[in-house]
């Protein structure tokens, strides 16, 4: 049996945040906790959402302390604020970090306990507070996912929770909120969407529906990511990237991902690096490892993207072409970084590999790697 889960309501297009008041009333919300980060406050995006709330005479408080990789402290601080405020609905505003944090707040506010109590699958008993997720990046798909990741800074690991009670009631993707994104964020989140799609396409829990969605996402990223970086104010290109990340999200949220995400989670927890950048750096090595069993699937992606190539007689050639073109894309958008650029040393890689081996996503990878194989990928990334 396969399942397909996503929020009940998903809004796309310019001015879609103007519907926010109606969504809140549908949830009988009276007092909103708005969860975001300081960057979105400083650049004025949070103010645009707050103006909508004010115009609808909806009471709100803002928690804007969410870090790049949200922490347990973020969750507990926000819950304390929510309790003092007597909030009855949560709005996440941002990319994966604020929206993941908002999910944790929603679940723990109602169910109590610590974040660790909810690691794994469907560990909560009661539905969380109603949650509306407003996406400001085209990559993470957190706004349509029931999964949320919270960093344990003391242990330097990410706690992975997947819970139907964390699924947002509604998601909003307004391209006007994405126009001012820094180029490096657009690039990293776009490559995150590509990694979601590629890993979903080849993972061992994929099926017909998720593969069709993932393939469409791959095509949209290749067609639009370079262009949107050249024309960042082009709303049509922003919408194409929204569609790409949404399709990738629908795919991987129901199939799973794989080793690139396991490595990215380990790096993000240990060094605070942006998640999308980490997935982009890890993906080439993961594809090389998986090619021995997933060559035909990577070849399908190559044939889909470059149908006019007539000089490639077999799956091996088409799979290699896909890998080469994916590396070229990463180079062109500036995500082909090296771990050494962030001060990471070779003697630190074993600890990262150990954490990656214990990440819940690794079980969906087409190959269950050895620790040494993960080390080889990390050395390649160094």
N, C-alpha and C positions, 0 to 999 in steps of 0.2 A: 504494500500500500504506500502511496505517495500523498503528501499533503501540500497545499499551497495557501500560505497565510500572508496577509497584508492588511493595512488599516482599512476601515470601512469607507473613509472619504479621503480622496487625494486630489488636491487642487493644483493646477498648472496655469502659468501665464501671467502677464502684466496685471498689476493691481489685485492679485488674488489675496493679498493680505487684508484687503478691505472687507473680506467675508469673515474675518476673525471673530467679530462680535456675534454673528449668527452661530458660529460653531460653539462658542462659549455658552451661549444660551441653550443650545441643544443638549449640552452637558449639565445644565442647571448651575453653571458656575457663577459665583458672585465675587470671589476674592482670588485673584490670580497671583501665583508666584512665577515670575519671568526669570528663566535660568539662561544666562549667557556668559560671555567673557568680556574682559576690559577692552580688547581690540575692537569689538563690535559696538561698544559704548563710545569709544574715542572716535570712531569713523562715522558715527551718526546713524548706523543701521538700527541699533536698539531704539533710538529716539523715534524712528519712523513707525516702529511697531507700537511704541508707547503712545504716540499720537492717535493711532487707531483706537487703542483702549480708552484713552481719554475722551475721544469723540463719541464713543459708545457708553460713556459714563460707567465704565467698569473699573473697579478698584484693583490696584496692583502694587506689588512690591518687587524689586529687582535684586536677584543674587547674581553678581557679575564676577565672582571669584574663580570661575572654572579655569583650570589650567589646560595646557595643550594636550596632556594626557590626564584626564580627570582623576582625582585622588579620592580615597576614602574620606579624607578631611573635608574636601569639597562637598561631598554628599552629606556628611553629618552637619556641617555648618549651615547648608541650605535647608535641611530638615528642621533645624532649630529655628531658623527664620520663619519657615512655613508654619510651624506650630504657634509661634508668637503671633503671627499674622492671621491665624485661623484660616489658612487658605483652603480652597476646595477644588482647585484645578491648577495644573502645572502647564506652562508653555516653555518648550525648549526653543532657543533661538541660536542657530549657528550651524556648524558642521557636526562631525561625529562627537566631538568632546562635549559641548553643551547638551546635545540631545541624548547622549549616553548617560550623562550625569542626571538629566531630567527624568529618565526612566528609572534610575536607581532611587531617586528621591520619591517618585510616585509609588514605587513598590514598598520601600522601607517606611514611608510615612504611615501607611495603612497597616503593614504587617509587622513592623518593629524589627528588632534585632540588628545584626551587623551585616555588612556587605557579604562577608564570607559565608553567611548562612544561605545565600542564594546562588552560589556558584553551581554550575551544572544546569540541569534542564527542569523547568517548571517546579521550582522549589517553594514558591509562595503559595499561600492558602487562599488569600482574598485578592480580588482585583485592586489594583493601585488606584491612586487619584486619577481622574480623567486627564489625559495628556494630549496636547496638540504640539506637533513638532514642525517648526518653521526652518526650512533648510536654506542656508546661505552659501553653500558650496555645492559644486556638481561632482560629487565623488563618493562620499561615504555611504549614502543610502541609509544612514541611521534613522532617518525620519520614517522609514517604512518597515523597520526591523524590530523584532521582539528581543533582540540580543543587545546587551550593553556590557561594556568593559570598563573596569575601574582599577586604577593602579594602587597597589600596596607599596608605598615608597620604602617602608622598612625592609620588606623582603625583596624589593625590586622585581616584582612580578605583576602581571595583569590578571585580575580576577574576571573570569568569563562567565556571564550569566545569560541564559536564554530562557525566557519566561513569557508565556502567552499573556500574563497579566501586565507585562511591560509594553505590550504593543500599543502604539499611539492610536487614539480615536481617529485622528485626522492628521494629514500631512499637507504642508503648503510649500510649493516651489514657485516663487515669484522671481523671474529673471532680473527684475529691476534691483533686487537686493544684492545681486551678484556682480553688478557692473563695476563696483569699486574694489573688487578683490585684488590684492597684490598678485602680480604675475606668477610668483613662485607658488602661491596657494592654488591658483587655477591649475597650474601644471601638475603639482603633486596630487591634488584631489582627482584630476582627470586621469592620471596614471593609476590611482587607486581604483577608479571605476573600471579601467581596463583590466587590472589584476583581478578584481572581483569576477569580471566576466570570463576571463581566461581560466581561472581556477575553477569556477563553477562549471564551465564547459567540459573539463576533463576529470573532475573529481568523481570519486567512486559512488556518489549518491545522486548523480545527475540523471535526468530522464528527459523525455522528448520535449516537454514544455519548457523546462529550465534551459535546455540547450538552445532552443529557438530564441528565447529571450537573450541569452548570453551572446549568441552569435550576432544578433541585431545590435547589441551594445558595443561589441568589438568594432563593428563596421562604423558606427556613429562616432566613436572616439577617434578612429583613424581618419575619418573624413573631416572632423571639426576641431580637434584639440589644437593643432598648429594654428588654424585660422583664428580661433577665438583669442589666442595670445597676440596675434597681429592686430585684431580688431576687438579690443576688450569691451567696447561700448555697443557692439552689435548684438541687439537683443535676440535676433533670430539664431545666431550662433550660440548664445547662452542657452536658449531653449533646446537646441539640439544636444548640447552637453547635459542638460537636465534630463532629457529623454534617455540619453545613454546611461547615465548613472542610475536612473530609475529602473530601466530594464535590467541592468546588471544587478541592482538590488533585489528585484523580484526573483531573479535567477538564484543568486547565492544565498539569499535569506531562506530559501526553501531546499537548496541542494547542499550548501556548505561551500567551504573554500579549501585551502590546502597549505602546503609547507611555506609558501611565500608569506602567508599571513602569520603562521607560527613564528617565523623568524622576525617579522616586523613587530609582533607583539613583544617578543623578548627584547629587541633593541629599544622599543619605545619605553618599556618599563625600566630598563637599566640606564638609559641615557637621555630620555625625554625627547627623542627625535620625532619629527612629524611622521605620522603613520603612513600616509600616502607615499612619501619619499622612501621610506623603508621598503614598502612593497615593490616600488619600482626598481630599487636596487637589487632586491632578492629575486625577482621574477626570472631574469635570464638563466641564472644557475639552476633554479628549480625546473625550468623547462628542459634544460639539458639532462637533468637527472631523470625526469619523467618520460623523456622521449622514447626510452626503450619499451615502454608499455603503452604510451599514448600518442605514438607517432602519427597514426591515422587521424586522430582528432585534431592535432595541431595542423596536419596537412589540409584538413577540411577548411580550417580558418584561412590558411594561405591561399587555397583555391578561391574561396569566397572573396577575399580582398583583392587579389591580383589575377583575375580570370584571363587576362590577355597574355599572360606568360605561357609560352608554348615550348619552352626548352627544359621543362622539368618532368622527367618521365615517371617518377615514382613518389611514394609518400615521403620518403626520406628527404628528397629535394624540396618538396613543398613545405614540410615541417621546418626545414632549415631556413627557407625563405621567410616564413612567418617570424621565426626568431630574429633573423637579421633585421627585418623591417621594424619589429618591435623595439629592438635596440636603437635603430636609427631614430625612431619617434622619441624615445627617452632622451637621446642626445639632443635632438632638436628643441625639446621643451625644457631642457636643463635639469633633468632628474637623474642623469647618469653620474651620480656622485660616488665617492669612495668613502668607506668608513674611516680611513685614516685622516680624511679632511676634518672629521669631528673629534680627533684626538684619540680614537680607539686604537689600541695596540693588539698585536697578534696574541699576546699572552692572556688577553681578556676574552678571547673568542670561545674558549671552552665553556666558560660560565654561561655565555649567551646560548651556545648550542644545547647545553643541559636544560635550560629553561624552554627552549624551542621544542625539545623532545617531549616535554610535559604539557605542551599547549594542546587544548582540546581540538583544535582544527586539524592537527596532523593526521588524525585517523581518517580524514576524508581525502587525503592525498592519494593519487593513484598508486604510489609506491610508499611503503612504510620505510623511511630512511634509517640508516644507522647514524649514530652520533658522529662517526667519522665523516660520513657523507655530508651531514649538515656543516661540519667543520670545513670541509672542502669548499662548500658554497660560500661560507663566511670569509674564508681566505681569498676567494675569488673577488669578493666584494671589498676587501681591504685596500 
